[in-house]
Amino acid sequence: MDFNNFKVAFSNKSDSDLNRASLLFKSISNPTMSSLLTGVIKICLWLKFPITPIIKATVFKHFCGGTTITDSQKTIESLWKSNIGTILDYSAEGKKSEEDFNHVMEETIRTILKAKSEESIPFSVFKFTGLTHFSLLEKISSEFPLSEKEQKEKENFIYRVERICKTAAENKVPIFIDAEESWIQDIIDNLTLEMMKKFNKTECWIYNTLQMYRKDRFAYLKELLEIAEEEKFLLGLKIVRGAYHEKEIERAKEKGYACPVHTVKENTDRDYNEALRICVKNSDFISICAGTHNEQSSLLLSELMEENNLNKNDKRFFFSQLLGMSDHISYNLSEHGYNIAKYVPYGPVKDVLPYLIRRAEENSSIAGQMGRELANIMKEKKRRKNS
Ligand SMILES: Cc1cc2nc3c(=O)[nH]c(=O)nc-3n(C[C@H](O)[C@H](O)[C@H](O)COP(=O)(O)OP(=O)(O)OC[C@H]3O[C@@H](n4cnc5c(N)ncnc54)[C@H](O)[C@@H]3O)c2cc1C
């Protein structure tokens, strides 16, 4: 597999798409420029300055499908032309009321129903923090006593999770549950495990996410394997490295507890790749999605599948990247017949902004990744010029 086949990687990008993308990545890759831009955006929003159209035409256009499911249709179709699926990710963040949380549940259900009717949408996805207050998840995870009001909010939240999972299973649409900060992850793990036991009896509809930067995730994977084997249900797992690395380290330092994440990148890589090995070995009752922009891990999974005589398009194995990132991995894997789907965030521009700002602000390891995106775009521009 040659991830450097840029002709394939950028086959759906016009010259003007490439020019826009290179300008965008040039801005994001420069740390001074990036923090200046995100600062300006935050100030403009605070001043209620009408910058939405500018954002929509630039960074939103690159990283998001649209403001609604219907508005994302063009992106869905464009990806599907290259056999790349879409995972519609309703990215409205920072919601605070019970009404908002119900709205996120209803919208997630709409993504499931949309996926049911379209081959081009192989999964749905949601986050627990879209369905209740972060502080409540924190309290439940730390087994802190809840007030009467919080107890009611907890019941509402569990109802929302169950309703989404039930709708996914009934409509035969597999659904990912994203992993979040370690101090709220226990409730996510416990409830997701319950959902897997309930709905993954004969087919795999519910997927938890394992963040392999966590020192305890390898042991947790082994524990899950034992539980699934003993209680006879199928395990669905999205395997990622983890998105909150700096935050995890800072909180552990501040509160004085042992750091829960690896601080040496090679250790995260080792655990990530080892998790892939174990999952492929246990493919009788595990389905996985490798959510990664790492070339070595993507290549490794394709090799492990081959070594274990698994078909490239075996539905138990998916690869996934974010829209607007690592197209060289997505398009080349797809070209070789593997199952690929992109996370396609969508939602009102101002609600998706935290996601977009994170894309721009991400830590140094991602800054390296942004540099790689830009280098790939420049190579394709040069290839087109010379051909
Ligand atoms: C489809 C998809 C779904 C995702 N879903 C989730 C999710 O549900 N929850 C979530 O938390 N993240 C999620 N992510 C983000 C993911 O966890 C990573 O942050 C991101 O993909 C970068 O890691 P990588 O494997 O692509 O590549 P790489 O660039 O090889 O790895 C970067 C990652 O390595 C780790 N790392 C960096 N520096 C160090 C260090 N010094 N020591 C140890 N480890 C280090 C961090 O996790 C960092 O993000 C998702 C990503 C994708 C593509």
The ligand as an SDF file (V2000), in Angstrom:
LIG
                    3D

 53 58  0  0  0  0  0  0  0  0999 V2000
  -12.4300    8.6660   13.4020 C   0  0  0  0  0  0  0  0  0  0  0  0
  -11.8290    9.1760   14.6590 C   0  0  0  0  0  0  0  0  0  0  0  0
  -12.5590    9.0900   15.8420 C   0  0  0  0  0  0  0  0  0  0  0  0
  -12.0070    9.5600   17.0300 C   0  0  0  0  0  0  0  0  0  0  0  0
  -12.6990    9.4300   18.1880 N   0  0  0  0  0  0  0  0  0  0  0  0
  -12.1420    9.7990   19.3670 C   0  0  0  0  0  0  0  0  0  0  0  0
  -12.7860    9.5980   20.6050 C   0  0  0  0  0  0  0  0  0  0  0  0
  -13.8980    9.0780   20.6690 O   0  0  0  0  0  0  0  0  0  0  0  0
  -12.1540   10.0060   21.7370 N   0  0  0  0  0  0  0  0  0  0  0  0
  -10.9050   10.5660   21.7140 C   0  0  0  0  0  0  0  0  0  0  0  0
  -10.3580   10.8730   22.7880 O   0  0  0  0  0  0  0  0  0  0  0  0
  -10.2760   10.7880   20.5480 N   0  0  0  0  0  0  0  0  0  0  0  0
  -10.8460   10.4280   19.3790 C   0  0  0  0  0  0  0  0  0  0  0  0
  -10.1830   10.6450   18.2070 N   0  0  0  0  0  0  0  0  0  0  0  0
   -8.9140   11.4190   18.1920 C   0  0  0  0  0  0  0  0  0  0  0  0
   -7.7310   10.4860   18.4540 C   0  0  0  0  0  0  0  0  0  0  0  0
   -7.8070   10.0120   19.7730 O   0  0  0  0  0  0  0  0  0  0  0  0
   -6.3800   11.1720   18.2840 C   0  0  0  0  0  0  0  0  0  0  0  0
   -6.3020   12.3180   19.0930 O   0  0  0  0  0  0  0  0  0  0  0  0
   -6.0390   11.6040   16.8780 C   0  0  0  0  0  0  0  0  0  0  0  0
   -6.5740   10.7410   15.9450 O   0  0  0  0  0  0  0  0  0  0  0  0
   -4.5050   11.6240   16.7190 C   0  0  0  0  0  0  0  0  0  0  0  0
   -3.9470   10.3330   16.9170 O   0  0  0  0  0  0  0  0  0  0  0  0
   -3.5420    9.3960   15.6910 P   0  0  0  0  0  0  0  0  0  0  0  0
   -3.6920    7.9620   16.0510 O   0  0  0  0  0  0  0  0  0  0  0  0
   -4.3300    9.8210   14.5510 O   0  0  0  0  0  0  0  0  0  0  0  0
   -2.0570    9.7420   15.3160 O   0  0  0  0  0  0  0  0  0  0  0  0
   -0.6690   10.1900   15.9180 P   0  0  0  0  0  0  0  0  0  0  0  0
   -0.4510   11.5280   15.3240 O   0  0  0  0  0  0  0  0  0  0  0  0
    0.3170    9.1220   15.6470 O   0  0  0  0  0  0  0  0  0  0  0  0
   -0.8010   10.3220   17.4590 O   0  0  0  0  0  0  0  0  0  0  0  0
   -1.0870   11.4800   18.1510 C   0  0  0  0  0  0  0  0  0  0  0  0
   -1.6560   11.0330   19.4600 C   0  0  0  0  0  0  0  0  0  0  0  0
   -0.6580   10.3430   20.2260 O   0  0  0  0  0  0  0  0  0  0  0  0
   -0.8320   10.6090   21.6070 C   0  0  0  0  0  0  0  0  0  0  0  0
    0.3710   11.2870   22.0990 N   0  0  0  0  0  0  0  0  0  0  0  0
    0.9010   12.4470   21.6510 C   0  0  0  0  0  0  0  0  0  0  0  0
    2.0090   12.7760   22.3370 N   0  0  0  0  0  0  0  0  0  0  0  0
    2.1970   11.7960   23.2370 C   0  0  0  0  0  0  0  0  0  0  0  0
    3.1780   11.5560   24.2510 C   0  0  0  0  0  0  0  0  0  0  0  0
    4.1900   12.4140   24.4860 N   0  0  0  0  0  0  0  0  0  0  0  0
    3.0710   10.4480   25.0050 N   0  0  0  0  0  0  0  0  0  0  0  0
    2.0640    9.5840   24.8140 C   0  0  0  0  0  0  0  0  0  0  0  0
    1.1100    9.7330   23.8840 N   0  0  0  0  0  0  0  0  0  0  0  0
    1.1670   10.8270   23.0980 C   0  0  0  0  0  0  0  0  0  0  0  0
   -2.0610   11.4830   21.7250 C   0  0  0  0  0  0  0  0  0  0  0  0
   -3.1570   10.6250   21.9330 O   0  0  0  0  0  0  0  0  0  0  0  0
   -2.1400   12.1560   20.3720 C   0  0  0  0  0  0  0  0  0  0  0  0
   -3.4480   12.5460   20.0430 O   0  0  0  0  0  0  0  0  0  0  0  0
  -10.7180   10.1640   17.0150 C   0  0  0  0  0  0  0  0  0  0  0  0
  -10.0220   10.2360   15.8240 C   0  0  0  0  0  0  0  0  0  0  0  0
  -10.5460    9.7640   14.6590 C   0  0  0  0  0  0  0  0  0  0  0  0
   -9.7370    9.8660   13.4140 C   0  0  0  0  0  0  0  0  0  0  0  0
  1  2  1  0
  2  3  1  0
  2 52  2  0
  3  4  2  0
  4  5  1  0
  4 50  1  0
  5  6  2  0
  6  7  1  0
  6 13  1  0
  7  8  2  0
  7  9  1  0
  9 10  1  0
 10 11  2  0
 10 12  1  0
 12 13  2  0
 13 14  1  0
 14 15  1  0
 14 50  1  0
 15 16  1  0
 16 17  1  0
 16 18  1  0
 18 19  1  0
 18 20  1  0
 20 21  1  0
 20 22  1  0
 22 23  1  0
 23 24  1  0
 24 25  2  0
 24 26  1  0
 24 27  1  0
 27 28  1  0
 28 29  2  0
 28 30  1  0
 28 31  1  0
 31 32  1  0
 32 33  1  0
 33 34  1  0
 33 48  1  0
 34 35  1  0
 35 36  1  0
 35 46  1  0
 36 37  1  0
 36 45  1  0
 37 38  2  0
 38 39  1  0
 39 40  1  0
 39 45  2  0
 40 41  1  0
 40 42  2  0
 42 43  1  0
 43 44  2  0
 44 45  1  0
 46 47  1  0
 46 48  1  0
 48 49  1  0
 50 51  2  0
 51 52  1  0
 52 53  1  0
M  END
$$$$
